[in-house]
Amino acid sequence: MLSVSRRLLPRLRNSPFSSLQSPAPAQNRVNTNWEVSVTSDLVSGLLGDGYYVVRDAFPVDDQLYPNSTHILLNDADNGNKLAANTLLLEKHDIFETELALDAIRDQSSVPFLRDFFEQQVVFGSLHQALPGWLGLAGHMVKVQHNAGRGCFPMHFDTYGGDGKCVTAVLYLNEEWKPEDGGEIVLYPFPKSRVVVQPRFGELVLFSSQQMLHRVMPATKPRYALTTWMKYQTRGTQRSGPWSPKYCDLRFVDIL
C-alpha cells in the first residue's frame, strides 16, 4: 500500500541525491562518535569481507530518535493528511521516507535529521576513507519505522542499476533487548551468517550489491536511518578493479 499519491512517486525516484559539495556548516546538533570509528580496520573489513559492524557509533543521548519518531510515528496517525505533509511510503507495517526531499528536511521539528543529511555525517567520513576507485559521488538517507510486525526477506539492496554501492544502517532503538527481535542478518558467503541486534548506536555497513541480508520480525516498534553511498551512473567513465554496473566490495586486494 502506498500512502503517497502516484504523482509524487517520480519525485521520490528522481530526487537528486547529495553531491560532493562541502557539507552544510555544523550546528553541533548531531553528536557522534562516528568519525573516530572510521579506521583502517573498518575499511579493510568492508572491502575484504563485504561488511563491517560499528558498535556505539552514536551516543544514546542523541536527538535522532525523537526526530525520527516525529516524522514517522506522529504523522502516521494523521491518515490521509500523510501524503500531503510527509511524502511517506507505506509497506505492510513499515513506513519509510527520504531525507533527500526538501519537504522532509525543511520541517522545523526535525533539525537533527536535517543536519544528519546535510552535514553528510556518515557519508563524509567514509568518502574520505574509502578508495577513490569506488567512484562515490553522493548519498541518500532513508528514515524507517517498523511498527513491530514487519520484516524483510532475504534480498540485495540493489542489482546495480541505481548506483548504490555501500549501505550503512544506523539503529535508533533505545532499551532494546534480545527478545525484542528485529535483528539484521548478513550472509557473507562462504562465511557464517552475522546477526546484529538493532540497539541504539549500532551501525552496520555492507555492500549494497553483494551482501545478501534479511531483517527479522520485531515485537515492538523499531527505527533506523539508512544511508546509501552511491556512484554516478550516467555518462561517467571509471577506472579501477570494478565495472560501472558492478560494485563488489569483497575479495579486493587492498595492500
Secondary structure, 3 states (H helix, E strand, C coil): CCCCCHHHHHHHHHCCCECCCCCCCCCCCCCCCHHHHCCHHHHHHHHHHCEEEECCCCCCCCCHHHHHHHHHHHHHHHCCHHHHHHCCEEECCEEEEECCCHHHHCCCCCHHHHHHHHCCHHHHHHHHHCCHHHCEEEEEEEEEEECCCCCEEEECCCCCCCCEEEEEEEECECCCCHHHECCEEEECCCCCCEEECCECCCEEEEECCCCEEEECCECCCEEEEEEEEEECCCCCCCCCCCECCECCCCCCCCC
